[in-house]
């Protein structure tokens, strides 16, 4: 084995031991996340911290919880915006909402909700469809710091122009400014939109079924998991959905070649909206 191969093998071992240490010390399991994604995030923190190796990083995170919390933010998936992929929300409004309206009460789960932008986007859709008062929304993430941001619903004002454009492309029926108040350099989501949302901690990797849902949103999260973890999480979603319930994934995600592929029908291919089959 040449020097380059030896170095790479040592690095892979150090990363594996570091992830094992995170799990054993803090209970967060990143061992089945995509290797390339995890390595990029860890390399970034290694560079910022000025440490020489992943082995040194492992020692520090075991003894320094504050450092671990910084690393936890690095490993969290927080890339999102309001009405991200406007065509997706338009499809939900036109294709899914008519089915949801047939239920007297609806339970919706945003799994991996990040800082809440997609949760509040769906709250707006439900409000405009006259469904907000009979919907309970559960919004979960494993990172408490991110959940605090989601609960606050405060976003930089410079992002609002993009959010507004997304909203109208998604079929919005009002002025987007009706849903927030501007204060200094921030936009604050109106309290009425938060009334039917329960933010809580839930880890898709280690936690179990989350009630019985009519619709689940988990967009652009599975792409960070390896195949084994994807199958485990998709089985969790299947077990959580009521018969005929809807599963909404991200634009680069699919059920093809997964263990649950035969348990769902695709009702919107581009938008990655699937419906749990009813058993005869």
TASUL-V470981 format. One record per backbone hydrogen bond with DSSP energy under -1.0 kcal/mol. CO is the residue of the C=O (numbers start at 1). NH is the residue of the N-H. Records with the same first field share a line. If there is no record, write none. Layout:
CO->NH + NH
This chain:
2->6
3->7
4->8
5->9
6->10
7->11
8->12
9->13
10->14
11->15
12->16
13->17
14->18
15->19
16->20
17->21
18->22
19->23
20->24
21->25
22->26
23->27
30->33
32->226
34->38
35->39
36->40
37->41
38->42
39->43
40->44
41->45
42->46
43->47
44->48
45->49
46->50
53->57
54->58
55->59
56->60
57->61
58->62
59->63
60->64
64->68
65->69
66->70
67->71
68->72
69->73
70->74
71->75
72->76
81->84
85->88 + 89
86->90
87->91
88->92
89->93
90->94
91->95
92->97
96->99 + 100
97->101
99->102
100->103
106->136
107->214 + 215
108->138
109->217
110->140
113->116
116->120
117->121
118->122
119->123
120->124
121->125
122->126
123->127
124->128
125->129
126->131
127->130
131->134
132->135
134->106
136->108
137->198
138->110
139->200
140->112 + 113
141->202
143->147
144->148
145->149
146->150
147->151
148->152
149->153
153->189
155->187
156->159
157->160
159->163
160->164
161->165
162->166
163->167
164->168
165->169
166->170
167->172
168->171
175->178
176->179
179->190
181->188
183->186
185->157
186->183
187->155
188->181
190->193
191->194
194->197
196->137
198->139
200->141
203->207
213->242
214->246
215->109
216->248
217->111
221->224
222->225
224->34
226->230
227->231
228->232
229->233
230->234
231->235
232->236
233->237
234->238
235->239
236->240
237->241
240->213
242->245
245->276
246->216
247->274
248->218
250->253
255->258
258->261
260->263
263->277
265->275
268->272 + 273
272->249
273->267 + 268
274->247
275->265
276->244
